[in-house]
């Protein structure tokens, strides 16, 4: 039976699109390796890893087996008053991989919820240690942390998809986005706004939330590790918590296992998601230190006040455990290094195109920043005609493919980006 695209168009919402004039959708019937198969039999090389998540590709035999084995035991059970081996084993493996000071794990059901939980942790911690005045939150312009309300409130309030809600959200403090590029010299003036804010208001500030090194939706910007290092030092100096949103960057995407490693720093709270489950099922995690957990336990509520119905879903935990076991084997290091080298070489010619403002590469991320906002539907169709799946947004054409992509497949993605950018 064919997919009813008319019904889809009339009744089903897709991300960030209108029900009156929806963007076109493409019917996918199978995904295998690094390819998506359309209903008409055409195959598309996937340049997005399903929004950063499918780092091992699709239909992976070890991930399939993990889900199949778990399904024969139980698909779901509530986590209130109950525990199970997939959750325990997953958290054991996670704690072997993250910085040593992160010792407590909250299993959330999406990246946005992981951020919500992190913000609750920070605020409840200060309540517990008797500094009830520390309620202000700080984040960066060009930052993106999710689509739920608390997460939206720490996204850029103006230059983002959430600007229409700005008057309805809690009002927080925003710092200018760092201007020092990842590979260039560091300008210490990037840290001046944070220094000034903390000198004035540190007694009221609970936490700063940021995407380490890579700002995603805010422009696929790669900033200098010294900025992140400076933020950590200032947070320590002024007793402010640092929340690292590693949902997009965690598990190797930036060339390090976690992007915080570029600056050799450890956050007080870390959010993980996307690649955590290898793109199979929605799952995220918020990790914190013993000190944060102790403070939360001393608060009036005693426990952390959050508990999703599908928290620690056994199927999701089982496949996530296998996903991060594959990561722990270390093959990603050679895979990502090879992708970075090839992206740098094969996207370089794009810098000479009139429509391209800048080419950026970091780890397994390749970005063409265009001079003008692109026509998403038009470019999407052009990419599909070339046999690749690349989804532009705003003025960006970018890829972050599965780590398992072949050199030939990656070349086709790069060449398609060049051809399409040439026609802009």
ZAMARGU-4260 file (C-alpha; in steps of 0.2 Angstrom, whole numbers, plus 5000, padded with zeros to 4 digits):
<rodrens>
0) 5000/5000/5000 | 5007/5017/4995 | 5009/5031/5007 | 4994/5043/5006 | 5003/5060/5004
5) 4987/5069/5002 | 4981/5064/5019 | 4998/5068/5026 | 4998/5085/5018 | 4980/5089/5025
10) 4981/5082/5042 | 4999/5078/5049 | 5010/5092/5055 | 5029/5091/5051 | 5043/5100/5061
15) 5043/5119/5059 | 5030/5120/5044 | 5013/5127/5040 | 4997/5117/5038 | 4991/5129/5025
20) 5007/5129/5014 | 5017/5114/5021 | 5034/5110/5014 | 5035/5095/5003 | 5038/5078/5011
25) 5046/5063/5003 | 5039/5045/5007 | 5053/5034/5014 | 5050/5015/5015 | 5066/5009/5021
30) 5083/5015/5029 | 5099/5004/5028 | 5117/5009/5031 | 5118/5027/5026 | 5104/5027/5013
35) 5086/5031/5014 | 5074/5022/5001 | 5060/5032/4993 | 5043/5024/4989 | 5047/5024/4971
40) 5064/5014/4974 | 5076/5029/4973 | 5089/5029/4986 | 5096/5044/4995 | 5113/5045/5004
45) 5109/5053/5021 | 5118/5068/5025 | 5109/5072/5041 | 5110/5056/5051 | 5092/5060/5055
50) 5096/5077/5064 | 5113/5071/5071 | 5106/5055/5079 | 5109/5040/5068 | 5128/5040/5070
55) 5130/5021/5066 | 5118/5022/5051 | 5102/5013/5049 | 5096/4995/5052 | 5112/4991/5061
60) 5113/4973/5066 | 5119/4975/5084 | 5106/4989/5087 | 5092/4979/5080 | 5097/4964/5090
65) 5097/4974/5106 | 5079/4980/5103 | 5073/4963/5098 | 5081/4954/5113 | 5074/4967/5125
70) 5056/4967/5117 | 5055/4948/5121 | 5057/4953/5139 | 5047/4969/5141 | 5044/4984/5131
75) 5040/4996/5145 | 5038/4998/5164 | 5036/5013/5175 | 5052/5019/5183 | 5044/5025/5199
80) 5048/5012/5212 | 5055/5000/5199 | 5072/4998/5191 | 5078/4986/5177 | 5094/4980/5170
85) 5094/4990/5154 | 5093/5006/5164 | 5107/5001/5176 | 5118/4994/5163 | 5116/5010/5152
90) 5120/5022/5167 | 5135/5011/5171 | 5142/5013/5154 | 5138/5031/5153 | 5148/5035/5169
95) 5163/5026/5161 | 5163/5038/5147 | 5158/5056/5154 | 5170/5066/5165 | 5173/5058/5182
100) 5164/5072/5192 | 5147/5068/5184 | 5141/5054/5194 | 5122/5055/5194 | 5110/5051/5179
105) 5093/5056/5176 | 5085/5047/5160 | 5074/5059/5151 | 5063/5056/5136 | 5070/5069/5124
110) 5083/5082/5122 | 5072/5097/5127 | 5066/5088/5142 | 5085/5085/5147 | 5087/5103/5147
115) 5071/5106/5157 | 5078/5094/5170 | 5095/5102/5170 | 5087/5119/5173 | 5077/5112/5187
120) 5092/5104/5195 | 5102/5120/5195 | 5087/5130/5203 | 5083/5117/5215 | 5102/5115/5220
125) 5103/5133/5226 | 5086/5131/5235 | 5094/5116/5244 | 5110/5125/5249 | 5101/5140/5256
130) 5104/5153/5242 | 5086/5155/5237 | 5090/5172/5228 | 5100/5163/5215 | 5086/5161/5202
135) 5092/5170/5186 | 5098/5160/5171 | 5111/5165/5158 | 5114/5159/5141 | 5121/5164/5124
140) 5114/5173/5109 | 5113/5161/5094 | 5110/5147/5107 | 5097/5134/5104 | 5092/5121/5118
145) 5075/5114/5113 | 5056/5118/5110 | 5048/5116/5127 | 5045/5131/5137 | 5059/5132/5149
150) 5071/5126/5135 | 5064/5140/5124 | 5067/5153/5137 | 5086/5150/5137 | 5087/5150/5118
155) 5091/5166/5109 | 5075/5177/5112 | 5076/5186/5095 | 5086/5178/5082 | 5077/5161/5084
160) 5062/5151/5079 | 5055/5156/5096 | 5054/5175/5095 | 5035/5175/5094 | 5034/5168/5112
165) 5047/5180/5119 | 5034/5190/5129 | 5027/5174/5136 | 5043/5166/5142 | 5053/5169/5158
170) 5065/5183/5155 | 5083/5178/5157 | 5100/5185/5153 | 5108/5183/5137 | 5127/5186/5132
175) 5133/5190/5115 | 5138/5175/5105 | 5157/5172/5105 | 5165/5179/5090 | 5182/5170/5091
180) 5181/5156/5078 | 5187/5139/5083 | 5203/5138/5072 | 5207/5157/5074 | 5215/5168/5087
185) 5205/5170/5103 | 5200/5188/5108 | 5198/5189/5127 | 5185/5203/5124 | 5173/5189/5120
190) 5172/5186/5139 | 5170/5204/5144 | 5151/5203/5145 | 5151/5188/5156 | 5164/5196/5168
195) 5154/5212/5169 | 5137/5202/5172 | 5145/5191/5186 | 5153/5206/5194 | 5136/5215/5196
200) 5124/5200/5198 | 5133/5184/5203 | 5123/5182/5219 | 5107/5181/5209 | 5113/5170/5195
205) 5110/5151/5196 | 5118/5144/5180 | 5124/5148/5163 | 5118/5136/5149 | 5127/5134/5133
210) 5131/5123/5118 | 5150/5119/5120 | 5160/5124/5105 | 5146/5121/5092 | 5131/5132/5091
215) 5118/5122/5081 | 5102/5130/5075 | 5109/5147/5079 | 5120/5146/5063 | 5131/5131/5065
220) 5144/5142/5073 | 5161/5134/5079 | 5168/5145/5093 | 5185/5145/5101 | 5189/5133/5115
225) 5197/5147/5126 | 5180/5155/5127 | 5172/5139/5135 | 5188/5138/5146 | 5185/5156/5152
230) 5167/5153/5155 | 5171/5138/5166 | 5184/5148/5176 | 5172/5163/5179 | 5158/5151/5184
235) 5170/5144/5197 | 5176/5161/5203 | 5158/5168/5205 | 5149/5152/5211 | 5138/5149/5196
240) 5134/5132/5189 | 5139/5128/5171 | 5126/5117/5161 | 5133/5110/5145 | 5120/5105/5132
245) 5130/5091/5123 | 5114/5084/5115 | 5120/5088/5097 | 5139/5087/5100 | 5140/5072/5112
250) 5147/5055/5107 | 5160/5061/5094 | 5152/5073/5082 | 5164/5087/5085 | 5180/5076/5084
255) 5180/5074/5103 | 5169/5062/5113 | 5161/5077/5121 | 5164/5094/5114 | 5169/5100/5132
260) 5185/5091/5129 | 5191/5104/5116 | 5193/5115/5131 | 5198/5102/5144 | 5183/5107/5155
265) 5170/5098/5165 | 5152/5106/5167 | 5142/5104/5183 | 5127/5097/5173 | 5128/5089/5156
270) 5113/5085/5144 | 5115/5071/5132 | 5103/5065/5118 | 5102/5062/5099 | 5116/5049/5096
275) 5114/5042/5113 | 5101/5029/5106 | 5109/5028/5089 | 5094/5036/5082 | 5082/5022/5086
280) 5071/5028/5100 | 5069/5045/5109 | 5080/5045/5124 | 5091/5058/5133 | 5100/5060/5149
285) 5105/5074/5161 | 5120/5071/5172 | 5126/5080/5187 | 5139/5079/5201 | 5138/5072/5218
290) 5137/5090/5225 | 5123/5095/5214 | 5113/5080/5219 | 5117/5083/5238 | 5110/5101/5236
295) 5094/5095/5228 | 5091/5082/5241 | 5093/5096/5254 | 5079/5106/5246 | 5061/5107/5253
300) 5055/5094/5240 | 5069/5082/5244 | 5068/5073/5228 | 5071/5080/5210 | 5054/5086/5205
305) 5052/5078/5188 | 5046/5060/5182 | 5041/5057/5164 | 5029/5042/5161 | 5042/5034/5149
310) 5057/5038/5159 | 5070/5025/5157 | 5060/5015/5144 | 5068/4998/5143 | 5068/4997/5124
315) 5077/5014/5123 | 5089/5010/5136 | 5094/4993/5128 | 5097/5001/5111 | 5106/5015/5119
320) 5117/5004/5129 | 5123/4995/5113 | 5125/5011/5104 | 5137/5018/5117 | 5146/5002/5118
325) 5149/5004/5099 | 5155/5021/5103 | 5166/5015/5117 | 5175/5003/5105 | 5183/5019/5098
330) 5181/5016/5079 | 5172/5033/5079 | 5189/5042/5081 | 5196/5036/5064 | 5179/5038/5056
335) 5176/5056/5061 | 5194/5061/5058 | 5193/5054/5040 | 5176/5063/5037 | 5183/5079/5043
340) 5198/5078/5032 | 5187/5073/5017 | 5175/5087/5021 | 5189/5100/5022 | 5196/5095/5005
345) 5180/5093/4995 | 5170/5107/5002 | 5185/5119/5000 | 5180/5124/4982 | 5163/5130/4988
350) 5172/5145/4996 | 5175/5152/4978 | 5156/5152/4974 | 5148/5169/4973 | 5133/5164/4984
355) 5144/5156/4998 | 5149/5167/5012 | 5160/5154/5022 | 5164/5136/5022 | 5166/5128/5040
360) 5171/5111/5045 | 5173/5103/5062 | 5173/5084/5065 | 5159/5076/5056 | 5150/5093/5052
365) 5152/5102/5036 | 5143/5119/5033 | 5141/5131/5019 | 5135/5148/5025 | 5126/5156/5011
370) 5125/5175/5008 | 5106/5174/5007 | 5092/5164/5015 | 5089/5149/5004 | 5073/5142/4997
375) 5072/5126/5007 | 5059/5117/4997 | 5068/5121/4980 | 5085/5116/4987 | 5078/5100/4995
380) 5070/5095/4978 | 5087/5098/4970 | 5096/5087/4982 | 5084/5073/4980 | 5086/5074/4961
385) 5105/5071/4965 | 5101/5056/4976 | 5106/5064/4992 | 5096/5069/5008 | 5102/5086/5014
390) 5090/5098/5023 | 5095/5116/5023 | 5088/5129/5034 | 5089/5148/5035 | 5105/5153/5025
395) 5114/5136/5029 | 5117/5121/5018 | 5125/5108/5030 | 5129/5090/5033 | 5132/5079/5048
400) 5132/5061/5041 | 5133/5045/5050 | 5150/5040/5055 | 5149/5024/5045 | 5147/5034/5028
405) 5159/5028/5014 | 5171/5039/5006 | 5162/5038/4989 | 5145/5042/4998 | 5153/5057/5006
410) 5160/5063/4990 | 5143/5063/4982 | 5136/5073/4996 | 5150/5086/4995 | 5148/5087/4976
415) 5129/5089/4977 | 5132/5103/4989 | 5144/5112/4977 | 5132/5110/4962 | 5117/5116/4972
420) 5126/5131/4979 | 5133/5135/4962 | 5115/5137/4956 | 5110/5149/4971
</rodrens>
